[in-house]
Amino acid sequence: MFFAAEPWPVMAADGALHLATLGPPDRDIQPDPDTWIAGLGSLPLLAQPGERWFYNTGASVLGVLAARAAGQPFGDVLRTRLFEPLSMTGTAFWTTQTDRLVTAYRAAPEGLAAWNQPDGSWSRPPAFPDGAAGLVSTADDLLAFSRMLLRGGAQVLPAAAVRAMTTDQLTPEQKARGGLGPDFSKDKSWGFCLAVQDDGSYGWAGGFGTTWLMDPGRDLTVIVLTQRQFDSPEPPAVHAEFQRAAYAALG
């Protein structure tokens, strides 16, 4: 549906409800969690459960369900159960420390155009803390999270949960009919909210300008944070160059 010549009707319905779930995330238009999930529930199924894999909407739903199960906003669920135990003090859905934020850019006909300023969307709480997108963080915090996964989840997650997150969860049929385009499943698949590579490494490339790679076989984490949106589904070459340099440094 992302590559159709004309938007599917369900995409138009998603847009009318301001869900921002079947395309790029847009925290400025999304409603509160109860309104969001009620709106999602009013849309028709694109496939029967388990028949196909679609990117990221399931994580948005899980964020709503986690908040309901815990009886507190999803941001507080993450803060109390993950961020504080891991000393990830710079990670949240928004921040008052706008001096630590940078201007984000995207490609434009005349070059680069600013699409979010430090006093923009991440300087105030979102109506919908999205389980699929929207956190601000730092390289140090992402490294702390990566080290937790590399040591099997110690302190915050069961080892079995980490194994499930970081191993292939898709059937050949799901890979053939889902994903993010025809090349998504080439040399990789999907765990639980993580891309997993055939060589055992895992992580994700975020279209807002970041890549995060972990290789448990080499005890390696490579984090590249930029302030420029990707111009295509593939990250800019600089991300791959950093990853190659990290592997080369290991010998």
N, C-alpha and C positions, 0 to 999 in steps of 0.2 A: 504494500500500500504506500510505502514511502517513495517508491519509484514509479508510481502510476502517472500517466500523462495528465490525468485529471484527478483531483482529490476524490476518494471514495466518499459515499454519503455518510458513513460512520465518522470520517474525519471532519466533515462539516458539522455533524452533530456534536462531536467533541469540542469543536471550536465555539459553537453556540453556548455550550455549558461552561466554557472557560476552564476546562479540565487540564489542558496542556499535558496530556499523557501519551498521545499518539504522535508526538513530534518533540521538538526541542522544549525543555522545561522553561516555564515562564512564571516565576513566583509572584510577579506583580498582578497577574490576573486570576490566579487560582483562588477558589473560595475556601472556607473553613473545612476541616476534615469531614464532618458529618455531611455537609452539602456536597463535597467532592465525591465521596463514595456513593452517596445516593444518586448523583448524576451518572457516575460510571455504571451503576447497576441498572440504569434505565437504557443503556446502549445494548444493541444486539451482540451476541457472541460472534466473534470472527471465526471461531472454530470450536469444536467440542473440547472440553478439558482434557489435556494430555495429548491432543492430536497434533498441535503445532507449538512452536516456541516463538514468543514475541518478546522483544526487548523491553525491559524496565517497568512495565505497568505493574507486574506482580510485586515488585519491591515497593512501589507506592502504596499498594493495598496492604502489604505487610506492615508498613509504618503505621497506618491507621489501626490495624488490628493489635499491634504491640501496644499502642497508646491506650486502647480500650482495655486490654488485658491487665495492664499495669495501673490503670486508673490515673494516669498523668499524661501531660503532653509528650509527644514523641521526642522532642528536644530534651526533655528532662529524663526520659528513658535512656537515651544515649549518654547523656552527661553522667548520670549516677551509676550506670552499669558498665560503661566503657571508658569515657573520656577521663573522669576523675580517677578511677583505679589505675589508668595508664599514664596519668599526669599529662594528658593532652589538653593543656590549658588554653591553647589557641584555636580550638576547634568548636564550632557551633553553627547554628543556622543564621546567626547575625552577630554583630559586635558593635559596642559603643566606641571601640578603639579604632576609629576610622583613619587615624594617622598610620595604621599598620596595613591598611588596604591600598591596593594600587589600581590605577585606571585600567580597565579591560578594553581590548580593541578587537575589531573584526575587519576583514577585508572590505574595501569599498572601491568603486571605480577610480577614485583619485588617490588611492593608497590605503592607509589605515584610518579607520574612523572609531572614535570612542563610543562604546555601547553601554558602559556602566562606570560611573565615577565612584570614588571612595565614599561620598555621601549619598550614594544611590541605594539600590535594592537591598544590599547587605548591611546597611546601617540601621535597620529596623526589623522587628520580628515579622516573619511571613505569616499570612493567614493560614497557610497549609505547609507544615513542616514535612516535606516530601521525602519518603524513604528511598527514592531513586536519585535524588539530586538536590543540590542547594547548600551544602556545607561549605564554610570557609575553614581553612586550615593552614598549617605551616609544614615545611619540610621536616622539622624535628618531630612534630606530632605524627605525621605519616610514617616516619621511621619507627616511632614507638609502636604504632599499630602493626607495622610490618614485622617487627621483632616478635610481637605477641603471636602472630600467625606462624612465624618460622619456628617458634618454640612450642608449637602445638596448642596454642590458646591459653597457656598458663596464666592464671590470675583471673581471667574473665570469661573464657569459653571452654566447654568440654572438648577434648581432643577429637572425639567423634564428629562434633559439629564442624571443626576446622577441616577434617578430612573430607566431609561432604561438600563444604564450601569450595574446596580447592581441587576437586576431581570432576571428571566429565559426568554430567547428569542427563545428557540428551541421547535419545535413541537415534539410529540412522535415519528413521523416517522423520523425526522432528527436525533434524539438521537439514534434510533435503527440502523441507517446506517452510522453514522459518528463518530467524536470524535477522541480520541487518543487510541483506543483499546477497547475491549469489556467491560472493567470495568470502563471506564471513566464516564459514566452517573450514576454510583451507588452513590446515595445520593447527587448528584450534577448535575449541568447543566452549561449553558454558557450565560452570559449577553453580553455586548459589550466589548470584550477584558478582561473580568474578569470571573473567575469561581464563580458560586453562589451555595451555599449549601442549602439543604432543610430546614435547621434551620434558614435561613435568613442571615447568615454570608457570606462573599465573600472575594476574594483575588486571589492569584495565587502562585504556586510553580514553580520556574524557574530552569531548569536543570543545569544551571551554578553554582548553590549552594545556592539559596536564597528562603525563603518563606515569605509570606506577608498575614496576616489574619486580617480581620476587622469584628467585630461583633457589629452592630449598637444597638442591643438590650441591650448590656452590656457596650456600649461606650468604646469598647476595640480595640486596635491595637496590634498585635504581629508581630514583624519584626525579622527575623533571617537571618543574612548575613554570609555566610561562603565562603571560597575560594577553595572549592572542588566540582567538578562536581558530580551530582547524578550518582549512579551506575545502576539505574533502573528507570522506570517511576515513582515510588514512592519515596518521599524524604527519606533520612536517618532518623533513629529513633530519633535522637537528635532534629529534628524540631518539631515532635509531642510532645516530652517531654517538650520542652519550652512552647508550646501552652497549654498543660495540666497544667503546673506550673502556667501560667498566670491566667487561669480560677480558679485554686485552691486558688490563692491569693485573688481573689474576693469573695470567699466563696460561 
